[in-house]
Amino acid sequence: MPEGSHQLLKQAEATLRSGNLRQTLMLPEREDFSEWIAVNTVDFFNLINMLYGTITEFCTEASCPVRSAGPRYEYHWENGTNIKKPIKCLGSGSA
């Protein structure tokens, strides 16, 4: 990893732990926008991938038949083109 990218990653990790989302999302002074986007995109992908891997270990079609956020909230999908009326998002493994 180039030195600039390493420094950006260290700064991103430090600001993420601060709890200040606005500070975390700001482009640091004298940093290249494209490199900042690249570092944060890769980091975001890795975190989401790790979260998804954790969820899929415990959520199966039998235990999670519908994608939800607890008993009160279900996830639905519509794209305004082919799917205009929101439909339920099926659980793990049901594409």
N, CA, C and O atoms as a CHARMM CRD file, in Angstrom:
* protein
*
  380
    1    1 MET  N      0.84900  -1.17400   0.00000 PROA 1      0.00000
    2    1 MET  CA     0.00000   0.00000   0.00000 PROA 1      0.00000
    3    1 MET  C      0.89500   1.23700   0.00000 PROA 1      0.00000
    4    1 MET  O      1.81400   1.32700   0.81500 PROA 1      0.00000
    5    2 PRO  N      0.64300   2.20300  -0.90900 PROA 2      0.00000
    6    2 PRO  CA     1.44600   3.42000  -0.92100 PROA 2      0.00000
    7    2 PRO  C      1.31800   4.17300   0.40800 PROA 2      0.00000
    8    2 PRO  O      0.29800   4.08000   1.09100 PROA 2      0.00000
    9    3 GLU  N      2.36200   4.91200   0.75900 PROA 3      0.00000
   10    3 GLU  CA     2.40300   5.62600   2.04100 PROA 3      0.00000
   11    3 GLU  C      1.20500   6.54600   2.21800 PROA 3      0.00000
   12    3 GLU  O      0.63800   6.60700   3.30900 PROA 3      0.00000
   13    4 GLY  N      0.80200   7.26800   1.16600 PROA 4      0.00000
   14    4 GLY  CA    -0.35100   8.17300   1.26600 PROA 4      0.00000
   15    4 GLY  C     -1.61900   7.41900   1.60400 PROA 4      0.00000
   16    4 GLY  O     -2.41600   7.88000   2.42100 PROA 4      0.00000
   17    5 SER  N     -1.81800   6.26700   0.98700 PROA 5      0.00000
   18    5 SER  CA    -3.00300   5.46000   1.26300 PROA 5      0.00000
   19    5 SER  C     -2.97500   4.94700   2.69800 PROA 5      0.00000
   20    5 SER  O     -4.00300   4.90700   3.37400 PROA 5      0.00000
   21    6 HSD  N     -1.79800   4.55900   3.14900 PROA 6      0.00000
   22    6 HSD  CA    -1.66400   4.06700   4.52600 PROA 6      0.00000
   23    6 HSD  C     -2.04200   5.16800   5.52200 PROA 6      0.00000
   24    6 HSD  O     -2.73900   4.91000   6.50300 PROA 6      0.00000
   25    7 GLN  N     -1.58100   6.38400   5.26500 PROA 7      0.00000
   26    7 GLN  CA    -1.90200   7.50600   6.15000 PROA 7      0.00000
   27    7 GLN  C     -3.40200   7.80700   6.12500 PROA 7      0.00000
   28    7 GLN  O     -3.99700   8.08500   7.16600 PROA 7      0.00000
   29    8 LEU  N     -4.01600   7.75200   4.93100 PROA 8      0.00000
   30    8 LEU  CA    -5.45600   7.98000   4.82800 PROA 8      0.00000
   31    8 LEU  C     -6.23100   6.93500   5.61300 PROA 8      0.00000
   32    8 LEU  O     -7.20100   7.25800   6.29800 PROA 8      0.00000
   33    9 LEU  N     -5.80000   5.67700   5.51400 PROA 9      0.00000
   34    9 LEU  CA    -6.46900   4.60300   6.23400 PROA 9      0.00000
   35    9 LEU  C     -6.34900   4.80800   7.74200 PROA 9      0.00000
   36    9 LEU  O     -7.32400   4.62100   8.47000 PROA 9      0.00000
   37   10 LYS  N     -5.16000   5.19200   8.21800 PROA 10     0.00000
   38   10 LYS  CA    -4.96700   5.45300   9.64800 PROA 10     0.00000
   39   10 LYS  C     -5.86400   6.59200  10.11700 PROA 10     0.00000
   40   10 LYS  O     -6.44600   6.52100  11.19900 PROA 10     0.00000
   41   11 GLN  N     -5.97600   7.64800   9.30300 PROA 11     0.00000
   42   11 GLN  CA    -6.81900   8.78400   9.67800 PROA 11     0.00000
   43   11 GLN  C     -8.29000   8.37300   9.68800 PROA 11     0.00000
   44   11 GLN  O     -9.03700   8.76100  10.58600 PROA 11     0.00000
   45   12 ALA  N     -8.70700   7.59200   8.69600 PROA 12     0.00000
   46   12 ALA  CA   -10.10300   7.13700   8.63700 PROA 12     0.00000
   47   12 ALA  C    -10.43800   6.29900   9.86300 PROA 12     0.00000
   48   12 ALA  O    -11.50100   6.47400  10.45800 PROA 12     0.00000
   49   13 GLU  N     -9.55200   5.39800  10.24400 PROA 13     0.00000
   50   13 GLU  CA    -9.79100   4.56000  11.42000 PROA 13     0.00000
   51   13 GLU  C     -9.89500   5.39900  12.67900 PROA 13     0.00000
   52   13 GLU  O    -10.73500   5.12900  13.53800 PROA 13     0.00000
   53   14 ALA  N     -9.05000   6.41400  12.79900 PROA 14     0.00000
   54   14 ALA  CA    -9.08000   7.27800  13.97800 PROA 14     0.00000
   55   14 ALA  C    -10.37300   8.08700  14.04000 PROA 14     0.00000
   56   14 ALA  O    -10.96200   8.22300  15.11300 PROA 14     0.00000
   57   15 THR  N    -10.82200   8.62300  12.91000 PROA 15     0.00000
   58   15 THR  CA   -12.03900   9.43000  12.92900 PROA 15     0.00000
   59   15 THR  C    -13.27900   8.56200  13.08400 PROA 15     0.00000
   60   15 THR  O    -14.26400   9.01200  13.67000 PROA 15     0.00000
   61   16 LEU  N    -13.26400   7.32300  12.57500 PROA 16     0.00000
   62   16 LEU  CA   -14.40300   6.42600  12.76200 PROA 16     0.00000
   63   16 LEU  C    -14.62700   6.14300  14.24200 PROA 16     0.00000
   64   16 LEU  O    -15.76600   6.06800  14.70200 PROA 16     0.00000
   65   17 ARG  N    -13.55900   5.98900  14.96600 PROA 17     0.00000
   66   17 ARG  CA   -13.67100   5.70200  16.40200 PROA 17     0.00000
   67   17 ARG  C    -14.08600   6.92900  17.20700 PROA 17     0.00000
   68   17 ARG  O    -14.48600   6.80000  18.36400 PROA 17     0.00000
   69   18 SER  N    -13.99900   8.11500  16.61300 PROA 18     0.00000
   70   18 SER  CA   -14.35200   9.33900  17.34300 PROA 18     0.00000
   71   18 SER  C    -15.84800   9.47700  17.55000 PROA 18     0.00000
   72   18 SER  O    -16.28300  10.17800  18.46400 PROA 18     0.00000
   73   19 GLY  N    -16.65300   8.80900  16.70300 PROA 19     0.00000
   74   19 GLY  CA   -18.10500   8.92900  16.80400 PROA 19     0.00000
   75   19 GLY  C    -18.65400  10.15000  16.08500 PROA 19     0.00000
   76   19 GLY  O    -19.86500  10.37200  16.09400 PROA 19     0.00000
   77   20 ASN  N    -17.78500  10.95200  15.45600 PROA 20     0.00000
   78   20 ASN  CA   -18.21300  12.15200  14.74500 PROA 20     0.00000
   79   20 ASN  C    -18.30300  11.83200  13.25500 PROA 20     0.00000
   80   20 ASN  O    -17.29400  11.85500  12.54900 PROA 20     0.00000
   81   21 LEU  N    -19.51100  11.53400  12.77900 PROA 21     0.00000
   82   21 LEU  CA   -19.69000  11.12800  11.38900 PROA 21     0.00000
   83   21 LEU  C    -19.29400  12.23600  10.41300 PROA 21     0.00000
   84   21 LEU  O    -18.69600  11.95700   9.37400 PROA 21     0.00000
   85   22 ARG  N    -19.61600  13.47300  10.73200 PROA 22     0.00000
   86   22 ARG  CA   -19.25600  14.59300   9.85200 PROA 22     0.00000
   87   22 ARG  C    -17.74100  14.66400   9.65100 PROA 22     0.00000
   88   22 ARG  O    -17.26400  14.85800   8.53300 PROA 22     0.00000
   89   23 GLN  N    -17.00300  14.50800  10.73100 PROA 23     0.00000
   90   23 GLN  CA   -15.53400  14.53800  10.64700 PROA 23     0.00000
   91   23 GLN  C    -15.02600  13.34500   9.84300 PROA 23     0.00000
   92   23 GLN  O    -14.07300  13.47700   9.07500 PROA 23     0.00000
   93   24 THR  N    -15.64800  12.19600  10.01100 PROA 24     0.00000
   94   24 THR  CA   -15.23000  10.98800   9.30800 PROA 24     0.00000
   95   24 THR  C    -15.39200  11.13600   7.80400 PROA 24     0.00000
   96   24 THR  O    -14.56800  10.63500   7.03900 PROA 24     0.00000
   97   25 LEU  N    -16.44900  11.82000   7.37100 PROA 25     0.00000
   98   25 LEU  CA   -16.75400  11.93800   5.95400 PROA 25     0.00000
   99   25 LEU  C    -16.05700  13.09300   5.24500 PROA 25     0.00000
  100   25 LEU  O    -16.12600  13.18400   4.02000 PROA 25     0.00000
  101   26 MET  N    -15.39800  13.96300   5.97100 PROA 26     0.00000
  102   26 MET  CA   -14.72500  15.11100   5.35300 PROA 26     0.00000
  103   26 MET  C    -13.41700  14.70100   4.68200 PROA 26     0.00000
  104   26 MET  O    -12.66100  13.88100   5.20200 PROA 26     0.00000
  105   27 LEU  N    -13.17100  15.29300   3.51300 PROA 27     0.00000
  106   27 LEU  CA   -11.89400  15.08400   2.82500 PROA 27     0.00000
  107   27 LEU  C    -10.79800  15.79000   3.62800 PROA 27     0.00000
  108   27 LEU  O    -10.87700  16.99900   3.84700 PROA 27     0.00000
  109   28 PRO  N     -9.78000  15.05100   4.06800 PROA 28     0.00000
  110   28 PRO  CA    -8.69000  15.68600   4.82300 PROA 28     0.00000
  111   28 PRO  C     -7.97600  16.74100   3.97700 PROA 28     0.00000
  112   28 PRO  O     -7.91000  16.63700   2.75200 PROA 28     0.00000
  113   29 GLU  N     -7.44900  17.74500   4.65000 PROA 29     0.00000
  114   29 GLU  CA    -6.71700  18.80700   3.94500 PROA 29     0.00000
  115   29 GLU  C     -5.54400  18.22200   3.16300 PROA 29     0.00000
  116   29 GLU  O     -4.87700  17.29600   3.62400 PROA 29     0.00000
  117   30 ARG  N     -5.30600  18.76600   1.99200 PROA 30     0.00000
  118   30 ARG  CA    -4.18100  18.41800   1.11300 PROA 30     0.00000
  119   30 ARG  C     -4.20300  16.95300   0.67100 PROA 30     0.00000
  120   30 ARG  O     -3.15400  16.40500   0.33200 PROA 30     0.00000
  121   31 GLU  N     -5.35700  16.31500   0.66700 PROA 31     0.00000
  122   31 GLU  CA    -5.45600  14.93400   0.18700 PROA 31     0.00000
  123   31 GLU  C     -6.12200  14.91300  -1.18000 PROA 31     0.00000
  124   31 GLU  O     -6.98400  15.74000  -1.47600 PROA 31     0.00000
  125   32 ASP  N     -5.72100  13.97400  -1.99600 PROA 32     0.00000
  126   32 ASP  CA    -6.29200  13.79000  -3.32100 PROA 32     0.00000
  127   32 ASP  C     -7.67000  13.14600  -3.18800 PROA 32     0.00000
  128   32 ASP  O     -7.80400  12.09600  -2.56000 PROA 32     0.00000
  129   33 PHE  N     -8.68900  13.76400  -3.77100 PROA 33     0.00000
  130   33 PHE  CA   -10.06500  13.28200  -3.66200 PROA 33     0.00000
  131   33 PHE  C    -10.19900  11.85500  -4.17500 PROA 33     0.00000
  132   33 PHE  O    -10.84600  11.03000  -3.53100 PROA 33     0.00000
  133   34 SER  N     -9.59800  11.54700  -5.32500 PROA 34     0.00000
  134   34 SER  CA    -9.72700  10.20300  -5.90400 PROA 34     0.00000
  135   34 SER  C     -9.11800   9.13600  -5.00500 PROA 34     0.00000
  136   34 SER  O     -9.69100   8.05800  -4.85200 PROA 34     0.00000
  137   35 GLU  N     -7.97500   9.41900  -4.41500 PROA 35     0.00000
  138   35 GLU  CA    -7.34500   8.44600  -3.52500 PROA 35     0.00000
  139   35 GLU  C     -8.17500   8.27500  -2.25200 PROA 35     0.00000
  140   35 GLU  O     -8.32500   7.16200  -1.74700 PROA 35     0.00000
  141   36 TRP  N     -8.71200   9.38000  -1.73900 PROA 36     0.00000
  142   36 TRP  CA    -9.54800   9.32600  -0.54700 PROA 36     0.00000
  143   36 TRP  C    -10.78400   8.45800  -0.79900 PROA 36     0.00000
  144   36 TRP  O    -11.15500   7.64000   0.04300 PROA 36     0.00000
  145   37 ILE  N    -11.42000   8.64100  -1.96500 PROA 37     0.00000
  146   37 ILE  CA   -12.59600   7.83700  -2.33600 PROA 37     0.00000
  147   37 ILE  C    -12.19800   6.36200  -2.44700 PROA 37     0.00000
  148   37 ILE  O    -12.91100   5.48800  -1.95400 PROA 37     0.00000
  149   38 ALA  N    -11.07200   6.08900  -3.08800 PROA 38     0.00000
  150   38 ALA  CA   -10.63600   4.69500  -3.27500 PROA 38     0.00000
  151   38 ALA  C    -10.39500   4.00500  -1.93400 PROA 38     0.00000
  152   38 ALA  O    -10.86300   2.88600  -1.72400 PROA 38     0.00000
  153   39 VAL  N     -9.68000   4.65200  -1.03600 PROA 39     0.00000
  154   39 VAL  CA    -9.37700   4.06300   0.27100 PROA 39     0.00000
  155   39 VAL  C    -10.66800   3.79900   1.03800 PROA 39     0.00000
  156   39 VAL  O    -10.83800   2.72500   1.61500 PROA 39     0.00000
  157   40 ASN  N    -11.57400   4.76700   1.05000 PROA 40     0.00000
  158   40 ASN  CA   -12.81300   4.61900   1.80500 PROA 40     0.00000
  159   40 ASN  C    -13.76000   3.61600   1.16200 PROA 40     0.00000
  160   40 ASN  O    -14.49400   2.92600   1.86900 PROA 40     0.00000
  161   41 THR  N    -13.75900   3.52200  -0.15500 PROA 41     0.00000
  162   41 THR  CA   -14.61800   2.54700  -0.83700 PROA 41     0.00000
  163   41 THR  C    -14.16700   1.12800  -0.51600 PROA 41     0.00000
  164   41 THR  O    -14.99000   0.26500  -0.21000 PROA 41     0.00000
  165   42 VAL  N    -12.87500   0.88900  -0.58500 PROA 42     0.00000
  166   42 VAL  CA   -12.34700  -0.44600  -0.27200 PROA 42     0.00000
  167   42 VAL  C    -12.63000  -0.78000   1.19000 PROA 42     0.00000
  168   42 VAL  O    -13.03100  -1.90300   1.49700 PROA 42     0.00000
  169   43 ASP  N    -12.43000   0.16200   2.08100 PROA 43     0.00000
  170   43 ASP  CA   -12.67900  -0.06900   3.49800 PROA 43     0.00000
  171   43 ASP  C    -14.16300  -0.35800   3.74100 PROA 43     0.00000
  172   43 ASP  O    -14.49700  -1.27100   4.49700 PROA 43     0.00000
  173   44 PHE  N    -15.04900   0.40700   3.11000 PROA 44     0.00000
  174   44 PHE  CA   -16.48800   0.20000   3.24100 PROA 44     0.00000
  175   44 PHE  C    -16.86900  -1.19200   2.73100 PROA 44     0.00000
  176   44 PHE  O    -17.63200  -1.90400   3.38400 PROA 44     0.00000
  177   45 PHE  N    -16.34300  -1.57900   1.57100 PROA 45     0.00000
  178   45 PHE  CA   -16.62200  -2.90000   1.02100 PROA 45     0.00000
  179   45 PHE  C    -16.19300  -4.00000   1.99000 PROA 45     0.00000
  180   45 PHE  O    -16.93900  -4.95000   2.22800 PROA 45     0.00000
  181   46 ASN  N    -14.99500  -3.86700   2.54300 PROA 46     0.00000
  182   46 ASN  CA   -14.49100  -4.89000   3.46300 PROA 46     0.00000
  183   46 ASN  C    -15.35600  -5.00200   4.71400 PROA 46     0.00000
  184   46 ASN  O    -15.61200  -6.10900   5.18900 PROA 46     0.00000
  185   47 LEU  N    -15.80800  -3.87000   5.25300 PROA 47     0.00000
  186   47 LEU  CA   -16.66000  -3.89900   6.43900 PROA 47     0.00000
  187   47 LEU  C    -18.02100  -4.51700   6.13500 PROA 47     0.00000
  188   47 LEU  O    -18.52300  -5.31500   6.92600 PROA 47     0.00000
  189   48 ILE  N    -18.62600  -4.16200   5.00000 PROA 48     0.00000
  190   48 ILE  CA   -19.92300  -4.72000   4.62700 PROA 48     0.00000
  191   48 ILE  C    -19.78800  -6.22200   4.35200 PROA 48     0.00000
  192   48 ILE  O    -20.65500  -7.00900   4.73400 PROA 48     0.00000
  193   49 ASN  N    -18.71200  -6.60800   3.69700 PROA 49     0.00000
  194   49 ASN  CA   -18.47300  -8.01500   3.40400 PROA 49     0.00000
  195   49 ASN  C    -18.33800  -8.82900   4.70600 PROA 49     0.00000
  196   49 ASN  O    -18.85900  -9.94000   4.80600 PROA 49     0.00000
  197   50 MET  N    -17.64700  -8.27200   5.68100 PROA 50     0.00000
  198   50 MET  CA   -17.48800  -8.94800   6.96300 PROA 50     0.00000
  199   50 MET  C    -18.84400  -9.05200   7.68500 PROA 50     0.00000
  200   50 MET  O    -19.15800 -10.09700   8.25600 PROA 50     0.00000
  201   51 LEU  N    -19.63300  -7.99700   7.66300 PROA 51     0.00000
  202   51 LEU  CA   -20.95900  -8.01300   8.27300 PROA 51     0.00000
  203   51 LEU  C    -21.86000  -9.03700   7.59600 PROA 51     0.00000
  204   51 LEU  O    -22.54700  -9.80200   8.27200 PROA 51     0.00000
  205   52 TYR  N    -21.86300  -9.05700   6.26700 PROA 52     0.00000
  206   52 TYR  CA   -22.67100 -10.01100   5.52200 PROA 52     0.00000
  207   52 TYR  C    -22.26500 -11.44900   5.85500 PROA 52     0.00000
  208   52 TYR  O    -23.12000 -12.31300   6.04600 PROA 52     0.00000
  209   53 GLY  N    -20.96600 -11.69300   5.92400 PROA 53     0.00000
  210   53 GLY  CA   -20.48000 -13.03100   6.26200 PROA 53     0.00000
  211   53 GLY  C    -20.93200 -13.47200   7.63800 PROA 53     0.00000
  212   53 GLY  O    -21.26700 -14.63800   7.84300 PROA 53     0.00000
  213   54 THR  N    -20.94500 -12.54700   8.57900 PROA 54     0.00000
  214   54 THR  CA   -21.40300 -12.85600   9.93600 PROA 54     0.00000
  215   54 THR  C    -22.88700 -13.18900   9.94300 PROA 54     0.00000
  216   54 THR  O    -23.30500 -14.14600  10.59400 PROA 54     0.00000
  217   55 ILE  N    -23.68000 -12.41300   9.23100 PROA 55     0.00000
  218   55 ILE  CA   -25.12600 -12.63000   9.20100 PROA 55     0.00000
  219   55 ILE  C    -25.46500 -13.95600   8.52700 PROA 55     0.00000
  220   55 ILE  O    -26.31400 -14.70100   9.01600 PROA 55     0.00000
  221   56 THR  N    -24.80800 -14.25300   7.41100 PROA 56     0.00000
  222   56 THR  CA   -25.15100 -15.47400   6.67500 PROA 56     0.00000
  223   56 THR  C    -24.80300 -16.74600   7.44600 PROA 56     0.00000
  224   56 THR  O    -25.34700 -17.80900   7.14800 PROA 56     0.00000
  225   57 GLU  N    -23.90700 -16.65900   8.42900 PROA 57     0.00000
  226   57 GLU  CA   -23.61000 -17.83000   9.25300 PROA 57     0.00000
  227   57 GLU  C    -24.80500 -18.21200  10.11700 PROA 57     0.00000
  228   57 GLU  O    -24.99300 -19.39100  10.41500 PROA 57     0.00000
  229   58 PHE  N    -25.61400 -17.24200  10.52300 PROA 58     0.00000
  230   58 PHE  CA   -26.69500 -17.48300  11.47400 PROA 58     0.00000
  231   58 PHE  C    -28.09000 -17.36300  10.88100 PROA 58     0.00000
  232   58 PHE  O    -29.05400 -17.82900  11.48800 PROA 58     0.00000
  233   59 CYS  N    -28.21900 -16.75500   9.72000 PROA 59     0.00000
  234   59 CYS  CA   -29.52700 -16.52700   9.12300 PROA 59     0.00000
  235   59 CYS  C    -29.69000 -17.44000   7.90300 PROA 59     0.00000
  236   59 CYS  O    -29.04400 -17.24500   6.87400 PROA 59     0.00000
  237   60 THR  N    -30.56100 -18.43100   8.04100 PROA 60     0.00000
  238   60 THR  CA   -30.82800 -19.37100   6.95300 PROA 60     0.00000
  239   60 THR  C    -32.25000 -19.13800   6.44500 PROA 60     0.00000
  240   60 THR  O    -32.99100 -18.34100   7.02200 PROA 60     0.00000
  241   61 GLU  N    -32.63700 -19.82900   5.36600 PROA 61     0.00000
  242   61 GLU  CA   -34.00900 -19.70400   4.86500 PROA 61     0.00000
  243   61 GLU  C    -35.01700 -20.11500   5.93300 PROA 61     0.00000
  244   61 GLU  O    -36.09700 -19.53100   6.02700 PROA 61     0.00000
  245   62 ALA  N    -34.67000 -21.11100   6.73300 PROA 62     0.00000
  246   62 ALA  CA   -35.59100 -21.57300   7.77700 PROA 62     0.00000
  247   62 ALA  C    -35.70400 -20.56700   8.92400 PROA 62     0.00000
  248   62 ALA  O    -36.80300 -20.30000   9.41000 PROA 62     0.00000
  249   63 SER  N    -34.56700 -20.00900   9.35600 PROA 63     0.00000
  250   63 SER  CA   -34.60000 -19.10000  10.50100 PROA 63     0.00000
  251   63 SER  C    -34.93500 -17.65800  10.11300 PROA 63     0.00000
  252   63 SER  O    -35.37700 -16.88000  10.95800 PROA 63     0.00000
  253   64 CYS  N    -34.73000 -17.29900   8.85800 PROA 64     0.00000
  254   64 CYS  CA   -34.99700 -15.93100   8.39400 PROA 64     0.00000
  255   64 CYS  C    -35.76600 -15.98800   7.07400 PROA 64     0.00000
  256   64 CYS  O    -35.19500 -15.66800   6.03200 PROA 64     0.00000
  257   65 PRO  N    -37.03800 -16.38200   7.08100 PROA 65     0.00000
  258   65 PRO  CA   -37.77300 -16.51400   5.82400 PROA 65     0.00000
  259   65 PRO  C    -38.01100 -15.18600   5.10800 PROA 65     0.00000
  260   65 PRO  O    -38.17300 -15.15800   3.88800 PROA 65     0.00000
  261   66 VAL  N    -38.03200 -14.09400   5.86000 PROA 66     0.00000
  262   66 VAL  CA   -38.23800 -12.75700   5.28600 PROA 66     0.00000
  263   66 VAL  C    -37.16700 -11.84300   5.86500 PROA 66     0.00000
  264   66 VAL  O    -36.85100 -11.93100   7.05200 PROA 66     0.00000
  265   67 ARG  N    -36.61500 -10.98000   5.04800 PROA 67     0.00000
  266   67 ARG  CA   -35.61500 -10.02500   5.54500 PROA 67     0.00000
  267   67 ARG  C    -36.33200  -8.98300   6.39300 PROA 67     0.00000
  268   67 ARG  O    -37.27400  -8.33300   5.94000 PROA 67     0.00000
  269   68 SER  N    -35.87000  -8.83900   7.62700 PROA 68     0.00000
  270   68 SER  CA   -36.54300  -7.92600   8.54000 PROA 68     0.00000
  271   68 SER  C    -35.55200  -7.32500   9.52300 PROA 68     0.00000
  272   68 SER  O    -34.39700  -7.74000   9.61900 PROA 68     0.00000
  273   69 ALA  N    -36.04800  -6.33600  10.24300 PROA 69     0.00000
  274   69 ALA  CA   -35.27900  -5.72200  11.32500 PROA 69     0.00000
  275   69 ALA  C    -36.08900  -5.93300  12.59500 PROA 69     0.00000
  276   69 ALA  O    -36.56100  -4.98200  13.21700 PROA 69     0.00000
  277   70 GLY  N    -36.23800  -7.20000  12.96500 PROA 70     0.00000
  278   70 GLY  CA   -37.05200  -7.54300  14.12300 PROA 70     0.00000
  279   70 GLY  C    -38.48900  -7.79700  13.71500 PROA 70     0.00000
  280   70 GLY  O    -38.81500  -7.74700  12.53000 PROA 70     0.00000
  281   71 PRO  N    -39.34500  -8.06700  14.67600 PROA 71     0.00000
  282   71 PRO  CA   -40.72700  -8.43700  14.35800 PROA 71     0.00000
  283   71 PRO  C    -41.57600  -7.28600  13.81700 PROA 71     0.00000
  284   71 PRO  O    -42.61400  -7.53400  13.20200 PROA 71     0.00000
  285   72 ARG  N    -41.17000  -6.05900  14.02600 PROA 72     0.00000
  286   72 ARG  CA   -41.99600  -4.91800  13.62400 PROA 72     0.00000
  287   72 ARG  C    -41.68800  -4.35700  12.23600 PROA 72     0.00000
  288   72 ARG  O    -42.50600  -3.62700  11.67800 PROA 72     0.00000
  289   73 TYR  N    -40.52400  -4.68400  11.67100 PROA 73     0.00000
  290   73 TYR  CA   -40.11600  -4.06200  10.40900 PROA 73     0.00000
  291   73 TYR  C    -39.67500  -5.11000   9.39500 PROA 73     0.00000
  292   73 TYR  O    -38.81700  -5.94300   9.69100 PROA 73     0.00000
  293   74 GLU  N    -40.26000  -5.07100   8.19600 PROA 74     0.00000
  294   74 GLU  CA   -39.85600  -5.94100   7.09300 PROA 74     0.00000
  295   74 GLU  C    -39.27000  -5.08400   5.98400 PROA 74     0.00000
  296   74 GLU  O    -39.69100  -3.94700   5.77100 PROA 74     0.00000
  297   75 TYR  N    -38.29400  -5.64300   5.28200 PROA 75     0.00000
  298   75 TYR  CA   -37.70500  -4.94300   4.15000 PROA 75     0.00000
  299   75 TYR  C    -38.50500  -5.26200   2.88100 PROA 75     0.00000
  300   75 TYR  O    -38.83200  -6.41800   2.61400 PROA 75     0.00000
  301   76 HSD  N    -38.80800  -4.23200   2.11800 PROA 76     0.00000
  302   76 HSD  CA   -39.51000  -4.37400   0.84200 PROA 76     0.00000
  303   76 HSD  C    -38.67300  -3.71100  -0.24500 PROA 76     0.00000
  304   76 HSD  O    -37.81600  -2.87800   0.04900 PROA 76     0.00000
  305   77 TRP  N    -38.92200  -4.08200  -1.50900 PROA 77     0.00000
  306   77 TRP  CA   -38.15100  -3.57400  -2.63400 PROA 77     0.00000
  307   77 TRP  C    -39.07900  -3.11200  -3.74500 PROA 77     0.00000
  308   77 TRP  O    -40.06800  -3.77200  -4.06500 PROA 77     0.00000
  309   78 GLU  N    -38.74700  -1.97600  -4.32100 PROA 78     0.00000
  310   78 GLU  CA   -39.38200  -1.50100  -5.55300 PROA 78     0.00000
  311   78 GLU  C    -38.36300  -0.63000  -6.25700 PROA 78     0.00000
  312   78 GLU  O    -37.55500   0.03700  -5.61100 PROA 78     0.00000
  313   79 ASN  N    -38.39800  -0.63500  -7.58400 PROA 79     0.00000
  314   79 ASN  CA   -37.42500   0.16900  -8.31900 PROA 79     0.00000
  315   79 ASN  C    -38.07300   1.23700  -9.19300 PROA 79     0.00000
  316   79 ASN  O    -37.37400   1.98400  -9.87800 PROA 79     0.00000
  317   80 GLY  N    -39.40300   1.31700  -9.17500 PROA 80     0.00000
  318   80 GLY  CA   -40.09500   2.34500  -9.93100 PROA 80     0.00000
  319   80 GLY  C    -40.19400   2.06100 -11.42000 PROA 80     0.00000
  320   80 GLY  O    -40.85100   2.80700 -12.14600 PROA 80     0.00000
  321   81 THR  N    -39.55500   0.99900 -11.88900 PROA 81     0.00000
  322   81 THR  CA   -39.59700   0.65300 -13.30800 PROA 81     0.00000
  323   81 THR  C    -40.39200  -0.62200 -13.50300 PROA 81     0.00000
  324   81 THR  O    -41.56800  -0.56800 -13.86000 PROA 81     0.00000
  325   82 ASN  N    -39.76100  -1.78400 -13.27100 PROA 82     0.00000
  326   82 ASN  CA   -40.46500  -3.06100 -13.42500 PROA 82     0.00000
  327   82 ASN  C    -41.26000  -3.39700 -12.16100 PROA 82     0.00000
  328   82 ASN  O    -42.34100  -3.98000 -12.24000 PROA 82     0.00000
  329   83 ILE  N    -40.72800  -3.03000 -11.00800 PROA 83     0.00000
  330   83 ILE  CA   -41.37600  -3.35100  -9.73400 PROA 83     0.00000
  331   83 ILE  C    -41.85400  -2.04200  -9.11800 PROA 83     0.00000
  332   83 ILE  O    -41.09900  -1.34800  -8.43700 PROA 83     0.00000
  333   84 LYS  N    -43.11000  -1.71900  -9.36700 PROA 84     0.00000
  334   84 LYS  CA   -43.65400  -0.44400  -8.89100 PROA 84     0.00000
  335   84 LYS  C    -44.32600  -0.56700  -7.53400 PROA 84     0.00000
  336   84 LYS  O    -44.36900   0.39800  -6.77100 PROA 84     0.00000
  337   85 LYS  N    -44.85000  -1.75000  -7.22700 PROA 85     0.00000
  338   85 LYS  CA   -45.45800  -1.99700  -5.92600 PROA 85     0.00000
  339   85 LYS  C    -44.43400  -2.73900  -5.07100 PROA 85     0.00000
  340   85 LYS  O    -43.97100  -3.80700  -5.47100 PROA 85     0.00000
  341   86 PRO  N    -44.06200  -2.19400  -3.88400 PROA 86     0.00000
  342   86 PRO  CA   -43.03800  -2.84600  -3.06200 PROA 86     0.00000
  343   86 PRO  C    -43.39200  -4.30900  -2.75000 PROA 86     0.00000
  344   86 PRO  O    -44.53400  -4.63400  -2.42500 PROA 86     0.00000
  345   87 ILE  N    -42.37600  -5.17900  -2.85800 PROA 87     0.00000
  346   87 ILE  CA   -42.53600  -6.59400  -2.56000 PROA 87     0.00000
  347   87 ILE  C    -41.60100  -6.96200  -1.40600 PROA 87     0.00000
  348   87 ILE  O    -40.58800  -6.30100  -1.17800 PROA 87     0.00000
  349   88 LYS  N    -41.95300  -8.01700  -0.69200 PROA 88     0.00000
  350   88 LYS  CA   -41.11600  -8.47800   0.43000 PROA 88     0.00000
  351   88 LYS  C    -39.77700  -8.97500  -0.10600 PROA 88     0.00000
  352   88 LYS  O    -39.69900  -9.59300  -1.16800 PROA 88     0.00000
  353   89 CYS  N    -38.73900  -8.68900   0.65200 PROA 89     0.00000
  354   89 CYS  CA   -37.42200  -9.26100   0.35800 PROA 89     0.00000
  355   89 CYS  C    -37.34600 -10.59100   1.09000 PROA 89     0.00000
  356   89 CYS  O    -37.46300 -10.64600   2.31500 PROA 89     0.00000
  357   90 LEU  N    -37.14800 -11.65900   0.33100 PROA 90     0.00000
  358   90 LEU  CA   -37.09200 -12.97900   0.93100 PROA 90     0.00000
  359   90 LEU  C    -35.80500 -13.15400   1.70400 PROA 90     0.00000
  360   90 LEU  O    -34.83500 -12.43100   1.47900 PROA 90     0.00000
  361   91 GLY  N    -35.79200 -14.11300   2.61300 PROA 91     0.00000
  362   91 GLY  CA   -34.66500 -14.33700   3.50000 PROA 91     0.00000
  363   91 GLY  C    -33.42100 -14.86000   2.80600 PROA 91     0.00000
  364   91 GLY  O    -33.35800 -14.92600   1.57800 PROA 91     0.00000
  365   92 SER  N    -32.44800 -15.22300   3.59500 PROA 92     0.00000
  366   92 SER  CA   -31.14500 -15.67400   3.13600 PROA 92     0.00000
  367   92 SER  C    -31.26200 -16.82000   2.14900 PROA 92     0.00000
  368   92 SER  O    -31.98100 -17.78900   2.39300 PROA 92     0.00000
  369   93 GLY  N    -30.55100 -16.70900   1.02900 PROA 93     0.00000
  370   93 GLY  CA   -30.51500 -17.77100   0.03700 PROA 93     0.00000
  371   93 GLY  C    -31.67500 -17.78200  -0.93200 PROA 93     0.00000
  372   93 GLY  O    -31.72400 -18.61900  -1.83200 PROA 93     0.00000
  373   94 SER  N    -32.61300 -16.85900  -0.75800 PROA 94     0.00000
  374   94 SER  CA   -33.78600 -16.80600  -1.63900 PROA 94     0.00000
  375   94 SER  C    -33.67800 -15.60900  -2.56200 PROA 94     0.00000
  376   94 SER  O    -34.19200 -14.53700  -2.24400 PROA 94     0.00000
  377   95 ALA  N    -33.03700 -15.76900  -3.66700 PROA 95     0.00000
  378   95 ALA  CA   -32.85700 -14.64300  -4.58500 PROA 95     0.00000
  379   95 ALA  C    -34.00000 -14.57300  -5.57400 PROA 95     0.00000
  380   95 ALA  O    -34.02400 -13.68800  -6.42900 PROA 95     0.00000
